[in-house]
Amino acid sequence: MTAPIPGFQRPEPDVAIAGQPSAEQLAQLKRDGFVSVVNLRPASEQAGFDEHAEVGRLGLGYFHIPIADARALTREAVTALDQVLRARENLPVLVHCGSGNRVGALFALRAAWLEGANVPDAIEIGRLHGLAKLEDDVRRILAT
């Protein structure tokens, strides 16, 4: 039996969020019916294996939107994530970073910028998707 991915949650029927999965956990995602993976970790953060190659070997779609820190929380990154999520053929999808925090930040910004949510609602959506340590940064970004 494969150990669960750290921080794995399914806040939406076709979207799971998590920290870094292992190669074995990616294989389990495939068996569970997932069709793609969005990796928010920059190349400087090593996963211990070639995630892109492993995802490809499994026949899953792979999308890399590197978010190193709060400076990378841009409209461009949010739009890239939104494009993946809006394409039905990419679902169900796992969106991950190291812990899930950057995932939540992007979902909060997506809610505000692309879906018209007010700041409190966007922050709540972010929290449901893993937002924690970057909450102050997200609030600052949304205030500008």
N, C-alpha and C positions, 0 to 999 in steps of 0.2 A: 504494500500500500504506500502511495506517495504522500509525504508530509504536506500539509497545507502551505500555500504561499503566504509569507508574512503579510499581515494586514489585508488579506483577501476579503473583499466585500462585493456584493452585487447590488448597488444602489438603484439600478435600472435593470429591466429584464434582459436587455442585450448588451449591457455594459458592466464589466467587472473592473475593480480597481485594486491595486496591491503594491507591495514593495517588490523587490527583485525576485523573480522566479528562477529556479534552477532549470537545467536542461530536462531533468526528469519531470518537473512540474509543468514545463511547456508541453511535453508529450501527453501528460494527463489532461491539460486543457484541450488539446486536439481530440483526445478520446471523449471528452465531455461536450464536444460540439463547437468549440470556439473556432473561428476562421481567421482571426487576425490579432496582432499584437502591436500596441503603440508603446515604444520605449522613449521615455523622457530623459533618460540619463545621458549626459555627455560622454564622448569617447574617453575622457580622462577618468571616468569612474568605471573601473573594471568589474565585470560580472563574474570573472573566473572561467568564462568560456565565450566562444564567439556566438553571441545570441542571434545575430542576423543570419549566420550560416545555419544554426540549429533550427531556427524558425522556418527558413527556406527548405531545409531537409525534411521537415515535418509537413510541408505543403501549406503552411499558414502564410497569410499576408503579413508584411512587416513594414512598419512606419516608424521613422526615427525623427523625433522633434526634440532636439537637445535643449534642456533647461538646466543650466549650471547653477544659476542663482536668480534672485529677484529681478535682476536687470534683463534677463531673458524672457520675462513674462510680458510679451509684446502682443500687439494685435495680430502680427504675422503668425506667431506660434498658436494663438487661440484660433485663428482662421484655419490653420493647417489641421488642428485637432477636429474642428467642426466639420471640415470636408471629409475626414475619415468617418466620423460618426453619422453623417448624413447619407453616406453611400451604403445602401442596404446590403450590398454584397460583402461588406467588411464586418458584418455583425453575425453573431456576437463577438465582441472584442474585449481583450484585456488591455487596460491602460495602466502602465506602471512606471515607477521611478525607483529610488532606493527604498523609500519608506511609505510612499503614498501622498506625502505632503504637497509635492509639486503637481501631482494629479489634481488634488483638490483646488489648488490655486488656479489652474487653467480652467477648471469647471466653473469656479466662481466668476472669473473674468468673462467666460463665454456666456454665462447667464446674464450678466450685466450688459456687455457690449453687443451681443448678437441676439439675445432673446428678450431684452428690455426689462430685465429684473431690476428692482431697486436695490440699493446697497445691502440692507439687512437680509433680503431674500437671497441675493447672490451669495452672501457670506454663508448663509444656512445651506445652500446648495453645495458650496465649496466644502463645508464641514461634512456633509453627507458623503462626499467623494474624497475625504481624507485630509482636508485643509487643517493645519495646526500651526506650526511655527511660522509659516508665511502669511498668516492672517493680517498682521499689521502692515506688511508690504502690500498685500492686495487692497486693503482699505486705503492706503496712501495712493496707490495707482488709480483707484476708482474715484478718489477725491480730486484728481487733476484733470 
